[in-house]
Amino acid sequence: MLVIKSLKIRPKKIIALVMLVSFIVTTSFNFDVNANNKQKIIYPFKEISKLKCRFEDFNDLKSDCKRALPILTPKDYKKYLKLNWGYNEYTRIYTELWASSYKYWWDIGHWGHTGIDIATAKWTPVYSIADWTVIVAKKDPSRGNIVAIKHFIRWKEIVSNYAHLSKILVKKWQKLKVGTKIGEVWSTWNSTGNHLHFQIDLKYAFHPYYYSWKTCPYSYYKITESGLCTDQLAEHTLDPLAFLASKGAILDNITISKTTSKKVYTVKKNSKKSSKNISKKTSIVVGFDMNIFEKTVHNELNSSKDDVKKVQKIYKDLGYYKGSINWRYQDVEKAIINFQLKNKIIKSKYDNWAGWFGPKTRATTKVKYLIYLTKHKNIKVFSSQNNNTQISSTRKIIKIERKNILTRAQIEEREVNDFLRNHEVKFSTNNIGWNIKAGQKINLKLLINKKIGRRTRRAFNWMLPSGITFELDESKVSIFPKKITHITNWKRDIILKWLKSGNTTLKIKLANKVIKTIKLKVIGKVSKIYPKKVILLWSSHIKLWERKTMIWLFRDWANKNMIKLPFNWTFILKTGDYSKVCVKKGSLRNIKSIYYKKCDASEYVRNPEVSYKDTVGWILIFDIKSTSKKYSTIKMIGKNSKRTYASKTILVSLPKWLNSKYTYYNSTVDMLSKSIVWGTKKGYFMEKNNLSKKDAIAWIKNSLVEIKAKTKNSDTIAQINKKLIEINKDKDKNNYKDITRLEFLQKVHKYLVVNDNNIWISIKYTDLSDDYNKIANTVFDINNTWKDKFGKKYFRPNEKIKRWEAAYMLSKAYNKTWKMFLTFK
């Protein structure tokens, strides 16, 4: 006012000045708009991933995994439907077209899908197709992260929509230039697989547009299968590919006229007789905002606190909700599920839309709530509303019939087969037999590896081509989650909980393809469980010296493995006189380390008793060694019943290439049969190889253990125990180095020879001192010495001792020095 007074301008002149400024601004704006009518229009992608790489991170893709977006125009729809029977790069990249259904992807003219879906890798950059203003940038309960941008093109306002984004990089009311990065591809909310939902709206009361429940109150299936509401989709949206291909020129065939009118509400008090027939067109009630019935409410993260409170108030009035009116959606979720079940909106509480205040739930709730208001609040409501937009069009819409078009299930099957060719799907658990008592749980781990090369694998970590689902009898076993659409942290955990006794089969599916079948057994409160039979899992052939690991499985009366089921009874592992076993115990989770554990020579016994506590979660793991030169028999016999549950004959053979004409053949076989010496892994004794210090100590220790097993003399046993303690401390840093003849003789004398007094020197080696000759004569004599050409004259103390020479020396020491102890009672 001070400025106006100082300028001495009259009010009429002020009005004229404002009008002049307004005209200038409007004219300038119109010039800008006219320029925008010829503005640049681009596709929402500059690059996408190749099909083989679309399940990966776009930021990690190399150039050979990226490509330009192939341009698809409506005139080519029929062409690509025929190419390779409809399964080609166009149908796999443009997975859904405008006006098609989800059942038949490219059946144009059936009016289900409001935009197009473009498949590419996660985090592929998305760009604005033209200039102007962001009008929506938020999370949506069904579309995930969405951005809607208003454009003024060819004198018409349109809105481009971008849905299922990983993140939003722009803000509402932000001015944008064409080609601005607005987000990245993902698969947020109601979506399967990484893709961009791209849509062009003509009417923009809300974005992105979908069928209005008021005028099209049908399920999605009914819309697409019965051809309902076709005019709505054509009136509100535009084929995005036709728009992009024509650079916006398709808008010239569309006329949009817009009028506005206010809603008129009439509210009357009811008479005492309440009306049960409420008009479905009713939209407003005194004292309550009925617009809540036009909103999908799912949780407080994606809906306002006021909306959540309104939902709570509705169900509290209807008697389904007993809690307080607050902003926590989880408080009212159970009440909504009860309402949905009672009104048959969902089949079970595990349905996808259970607990959602969605279209069908809102419509049913609205009718019930209006009846409640009429009966209990004595209020009758009338409303009217004028349509505010009309659209006329001369554009041609291509219609493609469903004949010979691949269904969604058929395309998914091809996608899944392609995925499985390039990926390994694995399931692992500690419970390898799938038996468990009622009330317990099993943690099943899912891991997927991508095949890089013939032997190279890399962990897969993102969206699957279709969800992994689980089928089983849920009255016996519950499973969580019921569906897996993506992998995070390179693995997923599935929890199985047993509810009651019985058998069921778990089928694991990727789309409709069964990728794994698992037999499940639930054991209830059974006081006693007894095995029916025992199964041996291993080869029936061993070498004379071998200590072979064997597995025996206990099975029940239904011939099912009794994993983790503590069974009764004690069994005898009957080995006879020619074999010994070492039973290996522990937890099922450590079964691998238990299996590969090597038993000490002192742990081998004959005919041990075994029960459940001696098993590894029901699996009996034991090492066996045989002293027979032909065969051994091993049996599993019930201790009390004397019944034979299993019997196995094991063929025993000599080492490969060990010839009876060899110099030390008899001594070597003798020591092998006593399990004192051993051969190599591939069945050879390798007699002419040098003996390592490690094997030298082990062979001498085996001799002590074998003698201890054959004597009952307490003094002898005490002496042997003392020697065993000493030899266990005999550790050399160079254990894998070869040992000489003299070094081996010294160790044999130290641990095997107890009394060397009054030793008769029957042979004297020229290259040994008197002291060493005395030691040598505790083992050798004139009739039993080396069998080489230097035997009777030379010991050759620094010569590396061969494996069969060591067996020969041990044989003489064993038979000569300890013979007196074997006769003790």
BAVO-123876 format. One record per residue (C-alpha): residue number from 1; residue in one letter; x, y, z. Coordinates in steps of 0.25 Angstrom, whole numbers. Each point is the difference from the previous one (the first is absolute). Layout:
! BAVO-123876
 num residu     X     Y     Z
 NUM      a     X     Y     Z
...
***
This chain:
! BAVO-123876
 num residu     X     Y     Z
   1      m     0     0     0
   2      l    11     9     3
   3      v     7    -2   -13
   4      i   -14     2    -7
   5      k    -2    13     7
   6      s    14     5    -3
   7      l    -2    -3   -15
   8      k   -14     7     0
   9      i    -6   -11    -8
  10      r   -16    -1     0
  11      p    -6   -14     3
  12      k    -6    -1   -14
  13      k    14     2    -6
  14      i     5   -11    10
  15      i   -10   -10    -6
  16      a     4     4   -14
  17      l    14    -2     3
  18      v    -2   -14     7
  19      m    -8    -4   -13
  20      l    11     5    -9
  21      v    11    -8     8
  22      s   -10   -12     0
  23      f    -1     1   -15
  24      i    15     0    -2
  25      v     2   -12     9
  26      t   -11    -8    -7
  27      t     5     4   -13
  28      s    14    -4     4
  29      f    -5   -13     5
  30      n    -8    -3   -12
  31      f    13     2    -9
  32      d     7   -10    10
  33      v   -12   -10    -2
  34      n     1     2   -15
  35      a    14    -3     1
  36      n    -2   -12     8
  37      n   -10    -6   -10
  38      k    12    -2    -9
  39      q     8    -5    12
  40      k     9   -12     0
  41      i    -6   -13     4
  42      i     9   -12     3
  43      y    -2   -14     6
  44      p     1    -2    15
  45      f    13    -9    -2
  46      k    14     4    -7
  47      e     5   -14     3
  48      i    -6   -13     5
  49      s     6   -14     4
  50      k     1   -11    -9
  51      l   -10   -11     3
  52      k    10   -10     5
  53      c     5    11    10
  54      r   -14     5     5
  55      f     0    -6    13
  56      e    13     7     4
  57      d     4    14     5
  58      f     1    10   -12
  59      n    12     7     7
  60      d     8   -12     0
  61      l    -3    -4   -15
  62      k    11     1   -10
  63      s    -2     6   -14
  64      d    -3   -14    -6
  65      c   -12    -1     9
  66      k    -6    13    -4
  67      r    -8     4   -12
  68      a    -8    11    -5
  69      l   -15    -1     2
  70      p    -6    -7   -13
  71      i   -11     9    -5
  72      l   -14    -7    -1
  73      t   -11     7    -7
  74      p   -15    -4     0
  75      k     1    -4   -15
  76      d    10   -11     3
  77      y    -8    -7    11
  78      k    -6   -11    -9
  79      k    14    -1    -6
  80      y     7    -4    13
  81      l   -11    -8     5
  82      k     3   -10   -12
  83      l    15     1     2
  84      n     5   -13     7
  85      w   -14    -3     4
  86      g    -1    13     8
  87      y    12    -3     8
  88      n    11    10    -4
  89      e     8    12     5
  90      y   -12    10    -3
  91      t   -10    -8     8
  92      r    10    -3    11
  93      i     4    14     2
  94      y   -14     7    -2
  95      t    -7   -10     9
  96      e   -13     7     1
  97      l    -7     9   -10
  98      w   -11    11     1
  99      a   -14    -6     0
 100      s     5   -14     2
 101      s    -2   -10    11
 102      y     9    -7    10
 103      k    -4   -13    -5
 104      y     3     2   -14
 105      w    11    10    -1
 106      w    -2     6   -14
 107      d   -15    -2    -2
 108      i    -2    15    -4
 109      g   -15     5     2
 110      h    -4    -8    12
 111      w     2    12     9
 112      g     7    -4    12
 113      h    14     6     1
 114      t     1    15     1
 115      g    14     2    -5
 116      i    12    -8    -5
 117      d    10    -8     8
 118      i    15     0    -5
 119      a     9   -11     6
 120      t    14     4     4
 121      a    10    -2    11
 122      k    -2     6    13
 123      w     5    15     2
 124      t     0     2   -15
 125      p    -2    16    -1
 126      v   -13     5    -4
 127      y    -2    14    -7
 128      s   -11    10    -2
 129      i    -6    -1   -14
 130      a    -2    15    -1
 131      d     0    14     7
 132      w    -9     5    11
 133      t    -4    -2    15
 134      v     0   -12     9
 135      i   -14    -2     6
 136      v     2   -13     8
 137      a    12    -5     7
 138      k    -3   -10    10
 139      k    -2   -15     5
 140      d   -13    -6    -5
 141      p    -6   -13     7
 142      s    -1    -7   -14
 143      r    10     7    -9
 144      g    11     2    10
 145      n     9    12    -3
 146      i    -7     8   -10
 147      v     3    13    -8
 148      a   -11     8    -8
 149      i     4    11    -9
 150      k    -9    10    -6
 151      h     3     5   -15
 152      f    -6    10    -9
 153      i     1    -6   -14
 154      r    -8     4   -12
 155      w    -8     9     8
 156      k    -5   -11     9
 157      e     4    -4    14
 158      i     4   -15     2
 159      v     7    -7    11
 160      s    11   -10    -1
 161      n     1   -10    11
 162      y    12    -9     5
 163      a    -3   -11    10
 164      h     8   -10     8
 165      l    12     8     2
 166      s    11    -3     9
 167      k     1    14     5
 168      i    -5    14    -4
 169      l    10    10    -4
 170      v   -10    12    -2
 171      k    -9     8     9
 172      k   -15     4    -2
 173      w    -2    13    -8
 174      q    15    -1    -5
 175      k     2     6   -14
 176      l     7   -10    -9
 177      k     7     0   -13
 178      v    -2   -12   -10
 179      g    11   -11     3
 180      t     0     3    15
 181      k     3   -12     8
 182      i   -12    -2     9
 183      g     3   -14     6
 184      e     5   -14    -2
 185      v    -7   -13    -4
 186      w    -4   -10    11
 187      s   -12    -8     4
 188      t    -6     7    12
 189      w   -14    -4     5
 190      n   -10    -8    -8
 191      s    10    -4   -11
 192      t     7   -13    -5
 193      g    14     2    -6
 194      n     8    13    -3
 195      h    -7     9   -10
 196      l    -5    14    -2
 197      h   -15     2    -1
 198      f    -2    12    -9
 199      q   -13     6    -3
 200      i    -6    12    -7
 201      d   -13     6     7
 202      l   -10    10    -7
 203      k    -8     3    12
 204      y     8     2    13
 205      a    -9     0    12
 206      f     9   -10     6
 207      h    13    -6    -6
 208      p     3   -10    -5
 209      y   -14    -2    -4
 210      y    -8   -13     2
 211      y   -14    -4    -1
 212      s    -9     7     9
 213      w    -8    -9     9
 214      k   -12     9     0
 215      t    -2    -2   -15
 216      c     7   -13    -2
 217      p    -2    -9    12
 218      y     6   -13    -5
 219      s    12    -9     3
 220      y    12     1    -9
 221      y    -3   -14    -6
 222      k   -15     4    -3
 223      i     5    13    -7
 224      t    10    -7    -9
 225      e    -8   -13    -3
 226      s   -14     7    -2
 227      g     5    12    -7
 228      l    -6    10    10
 229      c     3    15     2
 230      t     7     1   -14
 231      d    -4    14    -1
 232      q     6     4    13
 233      l    14    -4    -4
 234      a    -1     6   -13
 235      e    -5    13     6
 236      h    10     1    11
 237      t    13    -5    -6
 238      l     8    -1   -13
 239      d     8   -11    -6
 240      p    14     5     5
 241      l     7    -7   -12
 242      a    -9     7   -10
 243      f     3    13     7
 244      l    15    -2     0
 245      a     1    -5   -15
 246      s    -9    12    -5
 247      k     8    10     9
 248      g   -13     4     6
 249      a    -7     2   -14
 250      i   -11   -10     5
 251      l    -5    11     9
 252      d    -5     7   -13
 253      n   -11   -10    -1
 254      i    -5     2    14
 255      t    -9    12     5
 256      i    -1     2    15
 257      s   -11    10     5
 258      k     0     2    15
 259      t   -11     6     9
 260      t    -1     1    15
 261      s   -12    -2     9
 262      k    -1    -1    15
 263      k    -6   -12     7
 264      v   -14     2     6
 265      y    -4    -7    13
 266      t   -14    -1     6
 267      v    -1    -6    14
 268      k   -13    -3     7
 269      k    -4    -7    13
 270      n    -6   -13    -2
 271      s   -13    -4     5
 272      k    -2   -11    11
 273      k     0   -10   -11
 274      s    15    -2    -5
 275      s     2    -3   -14
 276      k     9   -12    -3
 277      n     1     3   -15
 278      i    12    10    -1
 279      s     4     6   -13
 280      k    14    -4    -5
 281      k     1    14    -6
 282      t     0     6    14
 283      s    14     7     3
 284      i    -2    10    12
 285      v    -6    -2    14
 286      v    -1    12    10
 287      g    11    -1    10
 288      f     9   -10    -7
 289      d     9     2   -12
 290      m    -5   -11   -10
 291      n    12     3    -9
 292      i     7   -11     8
 293      f    -7   -10    -8
 294      e     7     4   -12
 295      k    14    -2     6
 296      t     8   -13     2
 297      v     6     0    14
 298      h    10   -11     3
 299      n     9     6    11
 300      e     4    12     7
 301      l    13     2    -9
 302      n    -8     2   -13
 303      s   -13     6     6
 304      s    -2    12     8
 305      k    -3    -2    15
 306      d   -14     7    -2
 307      d    -3   -11   -10
 308      v     4   -11     9
 309      k    -8     6    11
 310      k   -13     1    -9
 311      v     2   -15    -3
 312      q     1    -3    14
 313      k   -13     8     3
 314      i    -8    -7   -11
 315      y     4   -14     5
 316      k    -2     4    15
 317      d   -15     5    -4
 318      l    -2   -13    -7
 319      g     4    -8    12
 320      y    13    -7    -6
 321      y    10     9     7
 322      k     1     1    15
 323      g    13     8     1
 324      s     2    15     2
 325      i     0    10   -12
 326      n    15     2    -3
 327      w     9     1   -12
 328      r     5   -14     1
 329      y    -5    -8   -11
 330      q     4   -14     5
 331      d   -10     2    12
 332      v   -12     0   -10
 333      e     6   -10   -10
 334      k    -5   -12     7
 335      a   -14     6     0
 336      i     1     2   -15
 337      i     4   -14    -3
 338      n   -12    -5     9
 339      f    -9     9    -8
 340      q     6    -5   -14
 341      l    -2   -15     4
 342      k   -14     2     5
 343      n    -4     7   -13
 344      k     8   -10    -8
 345      i     9    11    -6
 346      i    12    -9     3
 347      k     1   -15     1
 348      s    10     0    11
 349      k     8     9     9
 350      y    12    -3    -9
 351      d    -5     6   -13
 352      n     8    11    -6
 353      w   -11    11     3
 354      a    -3    -5    15
 355      g    -1    12     9
 356      w     0    10   -11
 357      f   -11    11    -1
 358      g     0    -2   -15
 359      p   -11     2   -11
 360      k    -8   -12     3
 361      t     1     1    15
 362      r    -3    15    -1
 363      a   -13    -2    -8
 364      t    -5   -11     9
 365      t     3     8    12
 366      k    -6    12    -6
 367      v   -14    -7    -2
 368      k     1    -6    14
 369      y     4    14     7
 370      l   -12     7    -7
 371      i   -10   -10     5
 372      y     7     2    14
 373      l    -2    15    -1
 374      t   -14    -1    -5
 375      k    -4   -10    11
 376      h     7     6    12
 377      k     3    15    -3
 378      n   -14     2    -7
 379      i     7     7   -12
 380      k    -4    -2   -14
 381      v     9     6   -11
 382      f    -1     4   -14
 383      s    10     5   -10
 384      s     2     4   -14
 385      q    13     3    -8
 386      n     2     6   -14
 387      n    11    -6    -9
 388      n    11    10    -2
 389      t     8    -4   -13
 390      q    -4    -6   -13
 391      i     9    -5   -11
 392      s    -3    -3   -14
 393      s    10    -8    -9
 394      t     2    -3   -15
 395      r    12    -9     3
 396      k     0   -14    -5
 397      i     3   -11    11
 398      i     6   -13    -5
 399      k    -7   -12     5
 400      i     7   -14     1
 401      e    -8   -12     3
 402      r     5   -11    10
 403      k     1   -11   -11
 404      n    13    -6     0
 405      i     6    10    10
 406      l     9    -5    11
 407      t    -6     1    14
 408      r     7     6    12
 409      a     2   -14     5
 410      q     6    -5   -13
 411      i    10    11     0
 412      e     3    -1    14
 413      e     4   -15    -2
 414      r     9     4   -11
 415      e     6    11     9
 416      v     2   -10    11
 417      n     7   -10    -9
 418      d     9    10    -5
 419      f     3     5    14
 420      l     3   -15     5
 421      r     9    -2   -12
 422      n     9    11     5
 423      h    -2    -1    15
 424      e     1   -11    11
 425      v   -11     0    11
 426      k     5    -7    13
 427      f    -8    -3    13
 428      s     8    -4    12
 429      t    -3    -4    14
 430      n     6    -7    12
 431      n   -12   -10     0
 432      i     4    -8   -12
 433      g   -11   -10     3
 434      w   -12    10     2
 435      n    -5    -8    12
 436      i    -3     8    13
 437      k    -9     0    12
 438      a   -13     8     0
 439      g     3    15     5
 440      q    14     1    -5
 441      k     5     8   -11
 442      i    10    -2   -12
 443      n     7    11    -7
 444      l     1    -2   -15
 445      k    10     9    -7
 446      l    -2     4   -15
 447      l    13     3    -8
 448      i     1     3   -15
 449      n    12     1    -8
 450      k     2     6   -13
 451      k     8    -9   -10
 452      i    12     9    -5
 453      g     8   -11    -7
 454      r     1   -15     0
 455      r     5     0    14
 456      t    -2    14     5
 457      r   -12     4     8
 458      r    -4    13     6
 459      a   -11     2    11
 460      f   -13     6    -6
 461      n    -6    11     8
 462      w   -13     7    -5
 463      m   -13    -2    -7
 464      l    -4   -13    -5
 465      p    -7    -2   -13
 466      s   -12    -5     7
 467      g    -3    -3    15
 468      i     4   -12     7
 469      t   -12    -6     7
 470      f    -2   -12     9
 471      e   -11   -11     0
 472      l    -3    -9    12
 473      d   -10    -4    10
 474      e    -1    12     9
 475      s    -8    -7    10
 476      k    13    -8     3
 477      v    11     9    -3
 478      s     0    15    -1
 479      i    10     8    -9
 480      f     5    14     0
 481      p     1     7    -9
 482      k   -10    -6   -10
 483      k     6     7   -12
 484      i    14     6    -3
 485      t     1    10   -11
 486      h    14     4     2
 487      i    13    -4     7
 488      t     7    10    10
 489      n    14    -2     6
 490      w     2   -11   -10
 491      k    -9   -10     8
 492      r   -14    -1     6
 493      d    -5    -8    12
 494      i   -13    -8     0
 495      i    -6    -5    13
 496      l    -7   -13     1
 497      k    -8    -3    12
 498      w    -6   -13     3
 499      l   -14     0     6
 500      k    -5   -14     1
 501      s     3   -14    -4
 502      g     0    -5   -14
 503      n     7     0   -13
 504      t    -1    10   -11
 505      t     8     4   -12
 506      l     7    14    -2
 507      k     0     5   -14
 508      i     8    12    -3
 509      k    -4     7   -13
 510      l     6    11    -9
 511      a   -12     5    -7
 512      n    -7   -13    -3
 513      k    12    -9    -2
 514      v     4    -9    12
 515      i    15     2     3
 516      k     0    -9    12
 517      t    -9   -10     8
 518      i     3    -4    14
 519      k    -7   -11     8
 520      l    -4     5    14
 521      k    -3    -8    12
 522      v    -6     6    13
 523      i     2    -9    13
 524      g   -10     3    11
 525      k     1    -4    15
 526      v     5   -14    -2
 527      s     6    -6    13
 528      k     8   -11    -7
 529      i     6     0   -14
 530      y     7   -13    -6
 531      p     7    -1   -13
 532      k    -5   -11    -9
 533      k    13    -2    -8
 534      v    14     5    -3
 535      i     6     4   -13
 536      l    15     0    -4
 537      l     4    12    -9
 538      w    14    -3    -5
 539      s     9    -9    -9
 540      s     1   -15     4
 541      h    15     0    -3
 542      i    12     4     8
 543      k    15    -2    -1
 544      l     7    -8    11
 545      w     6    12     7
 546      e   -12    10    -2
 547      r    -8     7    11
 548      k   -12     3    -8
 549      t   -12     8     5
 550      m   -14    -6    -1
 551      i   -14     5     2
 552      w   -12    -7     5
 553      l   -13     6     0
 554      f   -12    -4     9
 555      r   -14     0    -6
 556      d   -13    -1     6
 557      w   -12    -9    -3
 558      a    -4     9   -11
 559      n    14    -2    -6
 560      k     3    15     3
 561      n    13     5     5
 562      m     0     2    15
 563      i     7    13     0
 564      k     0     8    13
 565      l    -9   -11     6
 566      p     6    -6    13
 567      f    -3   -15    -1
 568      n     0   -10    10
 569      w     7   -14     1
 570      t    15    -3     0
 571      f     7    -7   -11
 572      i    13    -8    -2
 573      l     9     3   -12
 574      k     5   -14    -2
 575      t    14     1    -6
 576      g     5   -15     2
 577      d    15    -3     2
 578      y     5     7   -13
 579      s    -5    14     2
 580      k     0    12     9
 581      v    -8    12     0
 582      c     1    14     6
 583      v   -14     7     2
 584      k     0    15    -2
 585      k   -10     8     8
 586      g    -4    15     0
 587      s   -11    10    -5
 588      l    -7     0   -13
 589      r     5    14    -3
 590      n    14    -5     0
 591      i    -2   -12    -8
 592      k    10     3   -11
 593      s    12     2    10
 594      i    -5   -13     7
 595      y     0    -8   -12
 596      y    14     5    -4
 597      k     6    -2    14
 598      k    11   -10     1
 599      c    -1   -10    11
 600      d    12    -3     9
 601      a     5   -15     0
 602      s    -4    -2    14
 603      e   -15     4    -3
 604      y    -2   -12    -9
 605      v    -8   -12     8
 606      r    -7   -12    -4
 607      n   -16    -2     2
 608      p    -3    13     6
 609      e   -14     3     6
 610      v    -7    12    -7
 611      s   -13     8     3
 612      y    -6    14    -4
 613      k    11     7     8
 614      d    11    -6    -8
 615      t    -6     5   -13
 616      v     1    14    -7
 617      g   -15     4     1
 618      w    -4   -15    -4
 619      i    12    -3   -10
 620      l    10   -10     5
 621      i    14     4    -5
 622      f    11    -9     2
 623      d    14    -4    -6
 624      i     3   -14    -2
 625      k    13    -8    -2
 626      s     2   -14    -3
 627      t    11   -10     3
 628      s    -6   -11   -10
 629      k     7    -2   -13
 630      k   -13    -4    -7
 631      y   -12     6     6
 632      s    -7     5    13
 633      t   -15    -1     4
 634      i    -6    11     8
 635      k   -14     0     6
 636      m   -10     8     8
 637      i    -7    -8    11
 638      g   -10     4    10
 639      k     6    -2    14
 640      n   -13    -6     6
 641      s    -8    -5   -12
 642      k    13    -7    -6
 643      r    -7     4   -14
 644      t    10     3   -11
 645      y    -4    14    -6
 646      a    11     1   -10
 647      s    12    -9    -5
 648      k    11     4   -10
 649      t    11    -8    -5
 650      i    12     8    -3
 651      l    11    -5   -10
 652      v    14     3     4
 653      s    11     0   -10
 654      l    15     2     0
 655      p     7    13    -5
 656      k     1     2   -15
 657      w    13    -5    -6
 658      l     5    -7    13
 659      n     6   -12    -6
 660      s     2   -13     8
 661      k    14    -1    -6
 662      y     5    13     7
 663      t    11    -1    10
 664      y    -8     5    12
 665      y   -14    -5    -5
 666      n    -4    -9    12
 667      s     5    10    11
 668      t    -8    11    -7
 669      v   -13    -8    -1
 670      d     2    -4    14
 671      m     1    14     5
 672      l   -12     5    -9
 673      s    -9   -11     5
 674      k     3     5    14
 675      s    -4    14    -4
 676      i    14     4     5
 677      v     5     6   -14
 678      w    -9     6   -11
 679      g     1     3   -15
 680      t    -4    12    -8
 681      k   -13     6    -3
 682      k    -1    -6   -14
 683      g     2   -14     4
 684      y    15    -1    -1
 685      f     9    -4    11
 686      m    12     8    -7
 687      e    10   -10     6
 688      k    12     6    -6
 689      n    -3    14     4
 690      n     7     7    12
 691      l    -7     0    13
 692      s    -3    13     7
 693      k     2     3    14
 694      k   -15     2     2
 695      d    -3   -14    -5
 696      a    12    -6     8
 697      i    -6     5    13
 698      a   -14    -4    -3
 699      w     4   -14    -4
 700      i     8    -2    13
 701      k   -12     5     8
 702      n    -9   -10    -8
 703      s     9   -11     5
 704      l    -1     4    14
 705      v   -16     1    -1
 706      e     0   -14    -7
 707      i     8    -7    11
 708      k    -8     7    11
 709      a   -13    -6    -6
 710      k     6   -14     0
 711      t     5     0    15
 712      k    -7     0    13
 713      n    12     1     8
 714      s    -2    13     9
 715      d    16     2     1
 716      t     1    -1   -15
 717      i   -12    10    -3
 718      a     6    10    10
 719      q    13     0    -7
 720      i    -7     1   -14
 721      n    -8    12     6
 722      k    12     7     4
 723      k     7    -2   -13
 724      l   -13     5    -7
 725      i     1    13     8
 726      e    14     2    -4
 727      i    -2    -3   -15
 728      n   -12    10     0
 729      k    10    11     4
 730      d    10    -4   -11
 731      k    -3    11   -10
 732      d    10     5   -10
 733      k    -1    13    -8
 734      n     5    -8   -12
 735      n   -11   -11     1
 736      y    -1    -1   -15
 737      k    14    -2    -3
 738      d     6   -14    -2
 739      i     6    -8    11
 740      t    13    -8    -1
 741      r     2   -14     4
 742      l     8     3    13
 743      e   -10    11     4
 744      f   -12   -10    -2
 745      l     8   -11     8
 746      q     3     9    12
 747      k   -15     3     1
 748      v    -4   -14    -1
 749      h    10    -3    11
 750      k    -5    11     8
 751      y   -15    -3     0
 752      l    -1   -15    -3
 753      v    12    -6     7
 754      v    -2    -1    15
 755      n    12    -8     5
 756      d    13    -1    -8
 757      n     8    -6    10
 758      n     8   -13    -3
 759      i    -2     3   -15
 760      w     8   -11    -8
 761      i     8     7   -12
 762      s    -2   -10   -11
 763      i     2    10   -11
 764      k    10    12    -1
 765      y    -1    11   -10
 766      t    13     6    -4
 767      d    -6    14    -2
 768      l    -6     0    15
 769      s     7     3    13
 770      d    -1   -10    11
 771      d   -12     7     7
 772      y    -8     1   -13
 773      n     3   -15    -3
 774      k    -5    -4    13
 775      i   -13     8    -3
 776      a    -1    -6   -14
 777      n     1   -14     6
 778      t   -13     2     8
 779      v    -7     0   -13
 780      f     9    -8   -10
 781      d     9   -12     1
 782      i     9    -8    -9
 783      n   -13    -7    -6
 784      n    -8    12    -1
 785      t     7    12    -6
 786      w    -1     9   -12
 787      k    -3    -7   -13
 788      d     8     8    -9
 789      k    14    -2    -5
 790      f     6     7    12
 791      g    -8    -7    11
 792      k     9    -8     8
 793      k    12    10     0
 794      y    -6    14    -1
 795      f   -12     6     7
 796      r     1    13    -8
 797      p    -5     9    11
 798      n    -1    13    -8
 799      e    -8    -7   -11
 800      k   -15     5    -1
 801      i    -8   -12     4
 802      k   -11    -5   -10
 803      r   -14    -3     4
 804      w     1   -15    -1
 805      e    14     0     7
 806      a    -7     7    12
 807      a   -11   -10     0
 808      y    10   -11     0
 809      m     7     6    12
 810      l   -13     2     8
 811      s    -4   -14    -3
 812      k    13    -5     6
 813      a    -1     9    12
 814      y   -14    -4     2
 815      n     2   -15    -1
 816      k    13     0     8
 817      t     0    10    11
 818      w   -14    -1     4
 819      k    -3   -15    -1
 820      m     2    -3    14
 821      f   -11    10     4
 822      l   -10    -6    -9
 823      t     0   -13     8
 824      f    -4     7    13
 825      k   -13    -3     6
***
